[in-house]
Amino acid sequence: MSNEQPNGKNILEIVRHAVEVHGKTREELIPILQEINRQYGFIPSQGLEEVARLLQIPKSQVFSVATFYHMLNVKEMGRHIILFCESAPCHVVGGREVWRRLKQELKIDAGETTPDKKWSLVTVSCLGVCGVGPVIVIDEDMYGNVTPEMIPDILARYN
């Protein structure tokens, strides 16, 4: 199995660099995983194994942390990641209709990536901005008071 992605980045080199920068302590696990996720685009199984080996903690713990936080991904994601808030306040003010429109426009479901690798759709339990729901976040851009009619225009901003 190759350590390199099509973009030429080597996962083992990225992991070793992240551990070197942050240190080989259990307390640095999240910053290390964030660094790997940022550099590689996601954290493949081989990267999780290397982190566990270097920090001398069970791979199951590394996997648990990597799959708990929505900002970390253990599978390849699209260029743009859409976070959709599933909280009750967002649903009460029209979140369900926004969700349907997102799925209709992208033709994917939660946790999926479009075939062209442009979009990934991720649901989260709360984005912490209930006062402006329904809310979506694309990469680092937050959109509040979203209506289904706004979805095509919002998506068009990301070419």
Backbone as numpy.savetxt, mean C-alpha at the origin, in Angstrom:
# Nx Ny Nz CAx CAy CAz Cx Cy Cz
15.77 -18.39 -8.30 14.94 -17.21 -8.30 15.82 -15.96 -8.30
15.53 -15.05 -9.17 16.30 -13.82 -9.28 15.96 -12.86 -8.13
16.95 -12.10 -7.72 16.74 -11.09 -6.70 16.36 -9.76 -7.28
16.33 -9.67 -8.61 16.10 -8.38 -9.24 14.71 -8.24 -9.82
14.17 -7.05 -9.68 12.92 -6.67 -10.31 13.21 -6.17 -11.71
12.19 -6.05 -12.53 12.40 -5.48 -13.86 13.03 -4.09 -13.82
12.83 -3.35 -12.73 13.41 -2.01 -12.63 14.89 -2.07 -12.26
15.44 -3.26 -12.13 16.86 -3.43 -11.88 17.26 -3.39 -10.42
16.31 -3.22 -9.52 16.64 -3.15 -8.10 16.76 -4.55 -7.52
17.77 -4.75 -6.71 18.03 -6.03 -6.08 17.47 -6.01 -4.67
16.55 -6.92 -4.37 15.87 -6.91 -3.08 16.83 -7.16 -1.92
17.78 -8.05 -2.09 18.70 -8.33 -0.99 19.58 -7.13 -0.68
20.02 -6.43 -1.71 20.83 -5.22 -1.47 20.00 -4.15 -0.76
18.74 -4.00 -1.17 17.86 -3.00 -0.54 17.64 -3.35 0.93
17.39 -4.63 1.22 17.16 -5.05 2.61 18.41 -4.80 3.45
19.54 -5.22 2.94 20.78 -5.05 3.72 21.09 -3.57 3.96
20.83 -2.74 2.97 21.06 -1.30 3.14 20.10 -0.73 4.19
18.83 -1.12 4.13 17.83 -0.62 5.09 18.20 -1.02 6.52
18.65 -2.25 6.70 19.05 -2.72 8.03 20.30 -1.98 8.50
21.21 -1.73 7.58 22.44 -0.99 7.93 22.10 0.43 8.37
21.17 1.08 7.66 20.80 2.46 7.97 20.06 2.56 9.31
19.12 1.63 9.53 18.26 1.73 10.72 18.78 0.95 11.92
19.59 -0.05 11.68 20.12 -0.85 12.78 19.45 -2.20 12.88
20.13 -3.14 13.50 19.66 -4.53 13.58 18.86 -4.79 14.84
17.96 -3.89 15.19 17.16 -4.11 16.39 15.70 -4.33 16.00
15.01 -5.06 16.83 13.59 -5.35 16.62 12.76 -4.05 16.56
13.18 -3.04 17.32 12.46 -1.77 17.36 12.49 -1.04 16.02
13.43 -1.38 15.19 13.55 -0.71 13.88 12.84 -1.48 12.77
12.07 -2.51 13.12 11.43 -3.34 12.10 10.53 -2.52 11.18
9.67 -1.68 11.73 8.76 -0.92 10.87 9.51 0.06 9.97
10.45 0.87 10.49 11.21 1.74 9.57 11.96 0.95 8.49
12.48 -0.21 8.84 13.18 -1.04 7.84 12.20 -1.49 6.76
11.03 -1.97 7.19 10.04 -2.42 6.20 9.54 -1.26 5.34
9.37 -0.10 5.95 8.95 1.08 5.18 10.00 1.43 4.12
11.25 1.37 4.51 12.33 1.70 3.57 12.35 0.71 2.40
12.20 -0.55 2.71 12.19 -1.57 1.65 10.99 -1.36 0.74
9.83 -1.11 1.34 8.61 -0.90 0.56 8.76 0.30 -0.37
9.39 1.36 0.15 9.58 2.59 -0.65 10.59 2.35 -1.78
11.64 1.63 -1.50 12.69 1.41 -2.50 12.29 0.38 -3.56
11.60 -0.66 -3.14 11.31 -1.79 -4.04 9.88 -1.74 -4.60
9.00 -1.03 -3.91 7.61 -0.96 -4.34 6.71 -1.91 -3.57
7.28 -2.91 -2.98 6.59 -3.85 -2.10 7.67 -4.69 -1.41
7.25 -5.60 -0.53 8.22 -6.41 0.20 7.97 -7.88 -0.17
8.75 -8.40 -1.10 8.55 -9.80 -1.51 8.97 -10.77 -0.41
8.56 -12.00 -0.55 8.86 -13.04 0.44 10.36 -13.13 0.73
11.16 -13.02 -0.30 12.61 -13.10 -0.11 13.12 -11.95 0.77
12.50 -10.77 0.64 12.87 -9.63 1.47 12.46 -9.84 2.92
11.27 -10.41 3.14 10.82 -10.71 4.50 11.76 -11.70 5.18
12.16 -12.72 4.42 13.08 -13.73 4.96 14.42 -13.11 5.34
14.92 -12.22 4.50 16.22 -11.60 4.78 16.14 -10.68 5.99
15.04 -9.94 6.13 14.86 -9.09 7.31 14.83 -9.96 8.56
14.07 -11.04 8.52 13.99 -11.94 9.68 15.36 -12.50 10.03
16.10 -12.89 9.01 17.43 -13.46 9.25 18.36 -12.40 9.88
18.38 -11.21 9.31 19.30 -10.18 9.80 18.92 -9.68 11.19
17.63 -9.58 11.49 17.19 -9.10 12.81 17.05 -10.24 13.82
17.20 -11.47 13.33 17.09 -12.67 14.16 15.75 -12.72 14.90
14.70 -12.53 14.13 13.34 -12.69 14.65 12.59 -13.61 13.70
11.54 -14.28 14.17 10.81 -15.21 13.30 10.20 -14.51 12.09
10.23 -15.19 10.97 9.65 -14.64 9.74 8.16 -14.35 9.95
7.50 -15.17 10.76 6.07 -14.95 11.01 5.81 -13.58 11.64
6.71 -13.13 12.50 6.55 -11.80 13.10 6.76 -10.71 12.07
7.75 -10.89 11.22 8.01 -9.90 10.17 6.81 -9.85 9.22
6.28 -11.03 8.85 5.12 -11.09 7.97 3.90 -10.45 8.62
3.71 -10.70 9.92 2.56 -10.11 10.63 2.60 -8.59 10.59
3.76 -8.03 10.82 3.90 -6.56 10.80 3.70 -6.05 9.37
4.30 -6.72 8.40 4.21 -6.27 7.01 2.79 -6.33 6.47
1.98 -7.23 6.98 0.60 -7.35 6.49 -0.40 -6.58 7.35
0.03 -6.09 8.51 -0.89 -5.36 9.39 -1.08 -3.92 8.94
-0.03 -3.27 8.53 -0.09 -1.84 8.19 -0.39 -1.66 6.71
-1.39 -0.78 6.42 -1.79 -0.59 5.02 -0.73 0.11 4.19
0.25 0.75 4.84 1.28 1.43 4.06 2.38 0.46 3.62
2.29 -0.79 4.04 3.25 -1.81 3.62 2.54 -2.82 2.74
3.23 -3.31 1.71 2.63 -4.26 0.79 3.54 -5.47 0.62
2.94 -6.66 0.65 3.73 -7.87 0.44 3.52 -8.44 -0.96
2.82 -7.70 -1.79 2.71 -8.09 -3.19 2.86 -6.84 -4.04
3.26 -7.03 -5.28 3.50 -5.92 -6.18 2.23 -5.10 -6.36
2.39 -3.80 -6.26 1.25 -2.89 -6.37 1.37 -2.06 -7.64
0.28 -1.36 -7.95 0.28 -0.47 -9.10 1.08 0.80 -8.82
1.30 1.59 -9.87 2.04 2.86 -9.70 1.31 3.79 -8.75
-0.01 3.76 -8.78 -0.82 4.60 -7.90 -1.68 3.70 -7.02
-1.63 3.98 -5.73 -2.40 3.19 -4.78 -3.54 4.04 -4.25
-4.75 3.52 -4.40 -5.94 4.21 -3.90 -6.37 3.55 -2.60
-6.41 4.35 -1.54 -6.92 3.87 -0.26 -8.36 4.35 -0.15
-9.26 3.43 0.09 -10.67 3.76 0.24 -11.08 3.50 1.67
-11.67 4.51 2.30 -12.08 4.41 3.70 -13.40 3.66 3.82
-13.39 2.58 4.58 -14.59 1.76 4.78 -15.31 2.07 6.10
-14.91 3.12 6.77 -15.51 3.38 8.08 -16.99 3.72 7.96
-17.71 3.53 9.04 -19.15 3.80 9.04 -19.47 5.25 8.69
-18.75 6.24 9.23 -19.07 7.62 8.86 -18.96 7.87 7.35
-17.99 7.29 6.71 -17.86 7.47 5.25 -19.01 6.79 4.51
-19.42 5.62 5.00 -20.53 4.92 4.34 -21.84 5.68 4.50
-22.04 6.27 5.66 -23.29 6.99 5.93 -23.48 8.16 4.97
-22.36 8.79 4.57 -22.47 9.96 3.70 -22.19 9.65 2.22
-22.33 8.39 1.83 -22.26 8.05 0.41 -21.05 7.24 -0.01
-20.32 6.70 0.92 -19.12 5.93 0.59 -19.39 4.72 -0.28
-20.52 4.07 -0.06 -20.83 2.88 -0.85 -20.94 3.20 -2.34
-21.56 4.33 -2.67 -21.70 4.74 -4.08 -20.33 5.11 -4.67
-19.49 5.75 -3.88 -18.14 6.08 -4.34 -17.35 4.80 -4.60
-17.48 3.84 -3.70 -16.80 2.55 -3.86 -17.24 1.86 -5.16
-18.53 1.84 -5.40 -19.04 1.21 -6.64 -18.47 1.90 -7.87
-18.40 3.22 -7.84 -17.89 3.96 -9.00 -16.39 3.69 -9.20
-15.64 3.64 -8.11 -14.22 3.32 -8.21 -14.02 1.95 -8.87
-14.76 0.96 -8.38 -14.63 -0.38 -8.94 -15.06 -0.41 -10.40
-16.10 0.34 -10.74 -16.59 0.41 -12.11 -15.54 1.05 -13.03
-14.93 2.13 -12.58 -13.94 2.83 -13.41 -12.67 2.01 -13.60
-12.22 1.35 -12.53 -10.94 0.63 -12.57 -11.10 -0.83 -13.01
-12.31 -1.36 -12.89 -12.60 -2.75 -13.22 -11.75 -3.73 -12.38
-11.55 -3.36 -11.13 -10.87 -4.24 -10.17 -11.61 -4.19 -8.85
-11.28 -5.11 -7.96 -11.89 -5.16 -6.64 -10.84 -4.84 -5.58
-11.25 -4.83 -4.36 -10.33 -4.53 -3.25 -9.15 -5.49 -3.25
-7.97 -4.94 -3.08 -6.76 -5.76 -3.03 -6.20 -6.13 -4.38
-6.81 -5.64 -5.45 -6.36 -6.00 -6.80 -5.63 -4.83 -7.46
-4.88 -5.18 -8.50 -4.14 -4.21 -9.30 -4.59 -4.35 -10.75
-4.72 -3.22 -11.43 -5.14 -3.28 -12.83 -4.08 -4.02 -13.66
-4.49 -4.65 -14.75 -3.52 -5.40 -15.58 -2.35 -4.56 -16.07
-2.56 -3.26 -16.28 -1.46 -2.40 -16.74 -0.58 -1.90 -15.60
-0.85 -2.36 -14.37 -0.08 -2.01 -13.16 -0.15 -0.52 -12.83
-1.17 0.16 -13.31 -1.29 1.58 -13.00 -1.96 1.81 -11.65
-2.99 1.02 -11.32 -3.78 1.26 -10.13 -3.85 0.03 -9.23
-3.80 0.28 -7.93 -4.14 -0.74 -6.94 -5.20 -0.15 -6.04
-6.16 -0.96 -5.67 -7.28 -0.51 -4.85 -7.23 -1.22 -3.50
-7.12 -0.43 -2.44 -6.96 -0.97 -1.10 -8.03 -0.36 -0.20
-8.69 -1.19 0.59 -9.64 -0.68 1.57 -8.95 -0.58 2.93
-9.29 0.45 3.69 -8.76 0.63 5.03 -9.92 0.89 5.98
-9.72 0.58 7.24 -10.82 0.72 8.19 -11.11 2.17 8.55
-10.13 3.04 8.51 -10.36 4.45 8.78 -9.14 5.26 8.37
-9.37 6.38 7.74 -8.28 7.28 7.36 -8.17 8.45 8.33
-9.06 8.50 9.31 -8.96 9.50 10.36 -9.46 10.88 9.99
-10.21 11.00 8.93 -10.74 12.30 8.52 -12.25 12.18 8.27
-12.94 11.65 9.25 -14.37 11.35 9.12 -15.20 12.59 8.81
-14.75 13.74 9.21 -15.50 14.97 9.00 -15.66 15.36 7.55
-14.85 14.77 6.66 -14.95 15.12 5.24 -15.23 13.88 4.39
-15.87 12.88 4.97 -16.19 11.66 4.23 -17.25 11.88 3.19
-17.27 11.01 2.20 -16.38 9.88 1.91 -14.99 10.37 1.52
-14.01 9.58 1.87 -12.61 9.94 1.66 -11.89 8.85 0.87
-11.04 9.29 -0.07 -10.09 8.40 -0.71 -8.73 9.08 -0.67
-7.68 8.27 -0.66 -6.32 8.79 -0.73 -5.66 8.10 -1.92
-5.08 8.90 -2.80 -4.32 8.36 -3.94 -2.88 8.77 -3.73
-2.04 7.79 -3.59 -0.63 8.01 -3.24 -0.59 8.83 -1.95
-0.23 10.10 -2.02 -0.23 10.92 -0.80 -1.24 12.06 -0.88
-2.14 12.01 -1.85 -3.16 13.05 -2.02 -4.49 12.58 -1.43
-5.05 13.39 -0.54 -6.32 13.04 0.07 -7.46 13.81 -0.60
-8.57 13.12 -0.84 -9.77 13.74 -1.41 -10.92 13.49 -0.44
-11.56 14.58 0.00 -12.68 14.47 0.91 -13.96 14.93 0.25
-15.08 14.57 0.87 -16.41 14.88 0.33 -16.54 14.40 -1.11
-16.02 13.21 -1.36 -16.01 12.66 -2.71 -17.40 12.17 -3.09
-17.78 12.45 -4.31 -19.03 11.90 -4.85 -18.67 10.97 -6.01
-19.58 10.08 -6.38 -19.28 9.18 -7.50 -18.95 9.94 -8.78
-19.59 11.08 -8.97 -19.36 11.86 -10.18 -17.94 12.44 -10.25
-17.30 12.59 -9.11 -15.94 13.15 -9.06 -14.86 12.13 -9.45
-15.17 10.85 -9.38 -14.15 9.81 -9.56 -13.42 9.90 -10.90
-14.11 10.01 -12.05 -13.35 10.07 -13.31 -12.37 11.25 -13.36
-12.80 12.41 -12.89 -11.90 13.58 -12.90 -10.71 13.39 -11.96
-10.95 12.80 -10.81 -9.84 12.55 -9.87 -8.85 11.57 -10.50
-9.34 10.49 -11.08 -8.44 9.49 -11.68 -7.66 10.08 -12.84
-8.28 10.98 -13.59 -7.62 11.58 -14.76 -6.40 12.42 -14.39
-6.29 12.81 -13.14 -5.14 13.60 -12.69 -3.85 12.78 -12.62
-3.97 11.47 -12.73 -2.82 10.58 -12.54 -2.49 9.84 -13.83
-1.84 10.52 -14.73 -1.44 9.87 -15.99 0.02 9.54 -16.03
